[in-house]
């Protein structure tokens, strides 16, 4: 018996000794959302906010994959949501003791320009108001302001150039003619204050609708949020112009600016931080202001970066301050449909999305918003007329002391290039795009794209039957990169139609993924991936290994070191790691144990995976998690 016990003990000891060497360990983490589980996560892309006296926060969003568009928070925690996914326009919300009123999204049944009333207790909609005569507009804010006062509801009908006044039960009372009305507030005397954002003015009307005072802000100001503070009698105005702060006016007689809240210039300030750096009072665009009965102040920010459908904006960023102005907590959801690339310049400590930069673990730190709408108003990431759906997918290369950022959309055939320099800090300066004059290319990129670690660009231009290589030639004194003329290499016949390109310059390895045959979609991947070792050395015809992807619906690939990572759509959230030497599947990243991180359903984007091999030998793989409004991070050491 002793001999058997001794033998069993030695066997167990041997297993415990060799297991770590045989079982590759990985961890599951996330950034871009305060919370990492589906139940607790911060909701997606809040663009307006109302705060109840007891401190319950309601925000409105056009698009949230996993819950209703009105999210509810209290004491820094999510407590649920109201309505359904896609029910709300997102641009206006208000409430009272019993109800929430929010601008509704266009539907075929009701059209647009409507406001819904929801019972705060049952969360059911119990009233539908047709506010605007503009009923066919989609993906645009028709109702641009809402507020209540006593038994009255006020609504800004932007295309109707009027503020409409109803009882909270839906009976129309009157209209006030106002050109391009926006945010609304009602003061203690019942007077109505109406922001005209593009004009930089706030107009006052008495209860009968007669004009009174006008606050003329600086010409560059853009009043985006109003709140009447009954405890002080002051009007608080969120300014998304260059000041990026909250202006506070005494309105007891002739309006007088008495103070401001927030750092002058917000995240673009360079006196108290780096340009682009967000922080305690370094606001981006203030889109919501509210207070509770205890005097706590709540500020809703929208980091810059948006698209034509309103649902893929820069994100949700709610700050809570004590009555003395001390930051108490933040709620952040900074990614809906996008991914952040590990930054080689910090050995993977920072992550660059298409518009934001993150660092850290367990939700991470929101470091910077890289969009400057003041100096670069034509930045494609905020150009609603741009060809792409949005540009929240980041790719980054660090070459010497310079960084190149490429931003693209969910299923792109256009890629936008940016650079950085000391004078602009974290701000990404637009350079151009491919296709475009930057690369003297006109064909869309339909056969794969890669920004490699040396800064070279590889692109499969549509219908050219070639892989185009644009070598980086250097940077000018401002950090702007330049590339040489494109060098075309025929696409190997064994991999047509080509769908993805990845080039690893450290090992001169080219990875090519085949698309679906039969013209069934250039945004998808087939089952064949060819690995060419020594591509620039001349091996463009003999792949070894050839990787056969057997799991259904591969969608996105990325590679670093000696591994190819594959993600799937409409099936599983798994990421498979294939060995580039053997072609074998070495590990599947699902969710490490123990882990409570919500990893979403799948990868519903062409470039929704990024990867990097750290100097420690650790692989860092990031995954777009549109379900959880976050970026999932896997850290794996083979």
N, C-alpha and C positions, 0 to 999 in steps of 0.2 A: 504493500500500500504506500509506504514512504517513497519507494522507488518510482511508483506511478505518479505520485504527487510531485516529486522532484522533476520528473520528465515533463509533466504538464506545465509546471512553472517555467522551465527553461524554454518550452515551446512558446508560451505566452510572452515571455520576455523577448524572444527572438522576433515574434510578430510585431510587438510594440516597437522594437528597434528598427525593423526594416519598413514598417508601414509608411512613415513620413517620406521615405525615399521613393516608395512606389506609388503613393497617392499624392498627386499634385494638389496643392491647396490653393483656394482662391477665396476672396471676400467679395461681398456685394455691398455697394455703397451708392450714394446719390448726391447730386447738387441741384441747385436751381429751384428747390421747394423747401420750405421750412420743415415740412414733415414728409416722411418717406413711405407711409402706408396709405392705402386707398381710402380708408375711413377717415383719416385725420388730415390728409393733404389740403393745402390751400388751393382754392378754385382757380380756374384759368381765366386770365385776361379780363379782370374787373376794370370797367371804364367809368363807373359812377358809384356813389356810396351815399347811404343815409344811416345816421346813428340815432338809435332810440335813447330816451333819457336814462334808461337803466344800463346803458352801455352795450346793447346788442347792435352789432354792425351788419348791415345788409348791403351787398354789392351786386351789381348787374353785369352780366357778360353775355355776349352773343353765342359763344361756343364753348361748351365744356363736355367732353366726351362721356364722362362717367357720372354726371349728376345734373340737377337743375341749374338754370342760368342765374338764379338769385342765390348767392351763397350767404350763409349766416355764421357769424363769429362772435365770440365773447371771451374776454380775458385771455386773448392770444390763442384761442382754440377754435377749431371748426365745430359747429353744432348742427350742421345739416344744410339743406337747401330747399328752395321753393320752385315749383314749376318743373318743366321738362327741359331736356337738352335742346338748345336751339330755339327756345320760346321767346327770348328777349332780344331786343336790339342792342342793349348794353349801355347806351349813351345817357340815360336819365332814369333816376329812381328817387322816391321819397316815401314818407310814411307818416302814420300817426299812432295813437295808442292801440288801435285795433287792426289797421290795414297797412299793406304795402301797395304802392302804385308804381308801375314800371312801364317804360316804352316797350312795345312788343315788336317782334320781328315780323316781316312780311309773311303771309300765308295765302294760299290760293283761296281759302274760304273767306278770310276777312280782309285781305289786302294788307296795306301798310298804314302808317300814321295813326296807330291805335295805342291805347293805354289800357292795361289790365289792372284791376284791383284784386288783391289777394288777402284773405283772412290770415292774420299773423298766427292765430292759434291752430286752425285747421289746415292752413297752407293751401286752401282751395281757392281758385279764381271765382269771384262772385259778381264781377261787373266787367263789361267790355265797353270802352268809350272810343268812338270814332272821332278823333280830335282834328285831323288834318284832311283837307280835300285832296291832298296828294296821296293817293292810295296804291299807286303802282310802283313806287320807288322801292328798290331792293338793295340791301347791303349799303345803306346810307342812313345817317341819323336824320330822321324827319322831326321827331320830338327831341329837342335839344336841351330841355330843362323842365324839371318838375319840383313843386314844393307845395306844402299844405300850411294852412293857418286857420285854426279853429275848424269851422265846418266847410272851409273852402279849399278847393284844389286848383292850382295854377299850372298851366302847361304851355311851353314855348313851341309854337308851330313854325318851324324855321322857313319852309317854303311858302307858308301862308302869311309870313311877315306880321305875325300877331301873337299875343299872349292870350290864351283862352282861359276863362274863369268858370269853374263848375262848383257845385256843391260836391262834397265827398261822396254823395249818393248818386252823382252823375247828372244832375240837372244843370243845364247851361245857364250862366248868369250874364256874362258880357264878354266882349273881345276888346283888347287894347292893341291898337296898331303900333307895331314896333318893327323896324327893319332888321332882319336877320337876328332874331332873339336867341339867346343861349341860356346860360345858367340863371337860376332864379333864387330870390330870397324875399321874405316878408319880414319887416321890422316890427317892433313892439307897438307901433301906432297903426299897424295894418297897411303901411305903404309898401308897394311892390318895387323891388330892385331887379333890373333886367340887364344882363351882360350882353354886349355886342362884341364878340371876341375879336373879329378881324379889325374892328374900328378902335379897339382899346378903350371903350367907354362902358359905363354902367349908368343906366337911366332909372330915375325914380318916378313913380306914379302914385297918386293917392288912391284910395279905395274906389273912387268913382272913375278912375282911369285917366285923370287929368295929369299932364306932365308937371314934374316938380324940379328937383335938382338933377344935375348931371355930373358924374365923376369922369373927368377926362384924364386917363392915365397917360404915361409917356407913350409916344407914337409907336414904339416897338412892343409895348405890353400886349399880352393876349389873355384877358381875363377868362379863365376856364372853369372856375368853381366859385360859388358864393355861399356864405354862411353868416346868418345874423346871430351874434352872440348875445343872448338875452341877459347874461350875467354882467356884461359890461356896457351893453347898448351899442357896441361897435359892429361894423360890417367887415368881415374877413373875405379877402379876394385872392384866389389862387391865380398866379401869373405864370403862364407857360412861355412868356417871351424871354428875352435874354437874362432877366433878373432871376427867374426860376425860384421865386419865393412866394410868401403870403404877405399881402399888404393889408394893413388894418386901419380902417377909417372911423373917425368919430362922425356920426351922421345926425347928431342931435340938432344941428342947425345947418350951416353950410358945411358940406363934407370936408373933412380935414384928415390928411394922412398923419397918424399919430405914432405908428411903429411898424415894424416888419417882423416876420418870423421866418427863420431860415437864412442860410448863408447867401449873401448877394452873389448872384451868378449860379447858385446851386452846384450841380455836379460839374459845371464848366468853369468854376472858379479856380484860379491858379495861385491865390494868395495863401489859402489855408489847406491846400491839397493839390493833387495832380489833376490836370484837366481830364474830365471823364470819370473821375473817381466819385462813387456814391458814398453816402454815409449818413450820420445822425440827422443833420439838417441840410445835407447837400442834395436837395430835391432835384428830380427830373421834371416831368410835367405834372403839376398838381391838378388832379381831376376830381377830387372830393375832399370836403372839409366837414367835420362835425365835432360836437362836444356832447358829453353825457352830463347827468345831473351833478356828478361829483367834480366836474370841472376838468376831466381828462379830455385832451385834444386828440383827434384822430385825423390823419392825413393820408389820402390815397394818391399814390404816384403811379404814373404809367411810364416806365422806361421807354425811350424812343426806339422806334422800329415797328413798322406796321405794314398792312397790305390792304388791298381793295375790299376784302370781305369782312373787315372789322374784328374778326375772330382770331387773328394771328398778330396781335399787337405785341408791345414790348413786355407785357406781363403785369401781374398784380404786385403792388408793394405798399403795404399799409403800415404806417408808423403810429404808435401810441405814445403820447407824452403826458406827464403829470401836469397838474395845474400850474406848476412852476416852470414847465417847459423841459423837463428832464425826460429823455427817451426811456420808455419802460419795456417795450417789446416791438418786434416787427413780424409781420406775416408776409411771406413772399412766395410767389409762384411766377417764375421768370422764363418759363419755356413751355410753349404748347406743342408746336410741331417744329422741332429743330434739334440739333445736337451740338455739343461742344467738343472741340478737339484738344487733347492734351498738348500743352505748350512745350516744345523741345527746349526753348530758351530757359525754362525753369525746371527742366528734367521732369516734366509732367506734373508739377505742383499747381500750375494754373491751367484753366480750361477756357478756350476761346470759342464762343458761339458766334453766330452771324452778327449779333448786335451786342451781346453782353459777355463779360469775363467773370469767371468764378474761381474760387480756390477752396481748399479745405475738404472736410469730410462731414458725414451725417447732416446733409443739407447744404453744407458749405457756406461760404461767404460770398455775397454779391460784391464783387470788386469794382466793376466799372460798367458804364454804358458807353459804347464806342461810337455812338451816333452824335454828331453835332449839327442840329438843324439850323443853327444861326449862321455859322460860317459855310456850311455845305448844304444849302436847302434843296439842292438837286440830287442829293445822295439817293441812289436807287432803293435803299432800304426803307425810305420814307416816301418814295414817289409812288403815289397811288395809281398812276398811269403806266407804271412799269410793266414789262412783259411777263415778269415772273409772279407767281402767286404770293410769295413772301421770300425773305432771304435770311432765315434763322438757322441755316445749317452752315457751320463754320469749318474751314480747313486752314491750318496755319503752318508756316515754315519759318524757322529761325536760322538766318544765314549771317554768321558773324554777329554783329550787334544789331542787325536789322530783322524785322519781322514782316512777313507778307500774309495778309488775311484774304481768303477767298470765301465769299458768302453766296449761298444759292438757296433755292427753294426746295420744296418737297420732292418733285419729280422734274428736275430742271434740264433745260437745254441751253441756258445762259448762265454764265459764272462771272461774278463781279469781284474785282481786285482792289485791294486797299493796302496802304502802307502806314507806318507810324514814324514819328520822330519826337525828339525831346521837347520841342516847342508845343506840340499838341498832346503830349502825354499819352493817355489811353485812347484818344480819338483816332479812329481809322479813317484815313484820308482817301477819298475815292480816286481811282486811277483809270478805270475803264473796264471793259468786259471782253469775253470771248463768247460768241462772235462780237466783233467790233473793231474799231480802228487800232486799238492797242496791239492787236495781233494780226491786223490786216486780214481778218477772216470774216466771211459773211454767212457761211453755212452754220446752222445750229449744231450743237454738240449732242449727237444722238448715239455715238458708239463708244462712250466712256470718257472720263476726265480724271486727271490726277495732277495735283501739285505735290511734287516730291520733296524730300527733306533738304535737297540742295537748292530749292527754289525753281527748278525747271518745271515747265508745263507740258503735259501730254494730253492730247485731245483727239478723239475720233470724230472728225467733222463729217456731217451727214452726206452720204452719197459720194464721198471721195475715195472710198475703199482704201483708206490709208490711216495710219496712226501718225499724227503730227507732233513733232518734238520741237518745243521752243526753249532753247537753252537760256538760262539767266546770264546776262552779260555784266550786270553790276548795278550799283545804286548811285544816284547823284547825291549832292551835298545835303539835300532835304530828306534823304531816305527813300526816294522814289525809285522803284526797280525798273529795269529795262530788259527786254528779251530780244534775242536774235531772231532771224527769219526762220520760219517753220521748215523742218526737215521731215519729209514724208517717207514712211516705210510701209509697204503694202501689208494689209491685214492678212495673216496666214489663212489659207483657205479652210483649214481644219477647224477654225473657231468662228467662222461667219455664221449668222450675223453677230458681229461683235457688240457687246453690251457694256463691259466695264474694262477699265485700264488701271493697273496699279504698277508703279515702277519704284523699286527699292535700290537707290544708288549705292548704298553701302556694300551690297553684294552683287550689283549689276544684274538684278533679277526683275524680269517682267512677268506680270500676272495678267492674263487675259481671260475674261469670262464671256461665254457665249450667251446670246440672247435667245428668246423663244423663236423657233423657226416658224415659217409660214406667215410672217408679218403680224403676229398676234400681240405685239406690244414691245416697243423699244425700251420701256421703263422697267421691264422685268428681266430676270436672269434664268437661263436654262440650267442644265445639269452638268455641263462640261466646263472645267476651268483648266487652262494650260499654264504651266510654269516654265519659263525660259531662263535658264541660268547662263549669264554671259551675253545678254541682249546687245549691248553697245559694243561688245567685243566681236559681234558678228553672228551670234546664234539667234536667228529670227525664224528658223524653220523646224527646229527639233525640240519640242517641249519635253521636259522630264522633271518631275512627274506630270501626269495628267490626272487631275482630281475629279472624281465622279461624285457629285452631290446627290445623295439619295433621298434626303428629306424633302418634303413637298414645299413648293413655292419659295425658293430662295429669292431674296429681294435686294439685299445690301451686302457688300463685302468691304473689308479693310485688311491691311496687312502691315506687319512690323516684324523686324528680326527674322525669325525662321517660321513664322506662323501666318496663315490666312484665316481670318475670322468671317463666318457667314451667318447672316441673320435672315429670318423668314417672315412672310406676310400671311395673314389670314389663317395662321395655323398655331404656332407656338412662339413663346418669347425666347426660345433657346438661341444661344450663339455657339456654333461649332467651331473648334480650332483644329485646322488641318496643318500637318507638318509639311513644310515646303520642300524638304529633302526626300521624305518617304511617300508623301501624299496621304498618309494615314490620318484618320480622325483621332486625335490624341485626347481631347477632352471636350465636353459640352458644358458650357456655362449656363446655368439655369438660375439657381439661387443658392448661395452657400448656406451651410448649416452650422450654427444657428443663424437665422436671418429673418427679419420681418419686413425687409425692404420690398415694396411693390414694384415689380419689374415690367408690368404692363402685359399686353397680349401678343405683340408682334413688332416688326419693324416695317412700318407703312411708308417707307421713303427710300429713294435710290441711294442716298448718301447718309443714311441714318446711323452708321457705325463709323467710329474713328478709333485708331489704336496707336500705341507708342511703346517702345522698349526702353525702359529707364536704365540708367547706368548701373543700377543694382541688380539687373537681370529680371526685374519685375515687368510684366506686361500690364499696361493700363488700357482697357477697352471701354469706350463710352457708347451708349445706346440711347437713341431717341425714345422717350417714353411719353408719347402724347396722351396716353390714358391717365398717367399720374402727374402730368404737367411738370415733368422733371427730366433730368438726364441721369440715367443709371450708369454706374461705374463698376466695372469688374477689375480687380487687382489679382494677378495670377503669376506665380513663379513656378515654371515647369520643374 
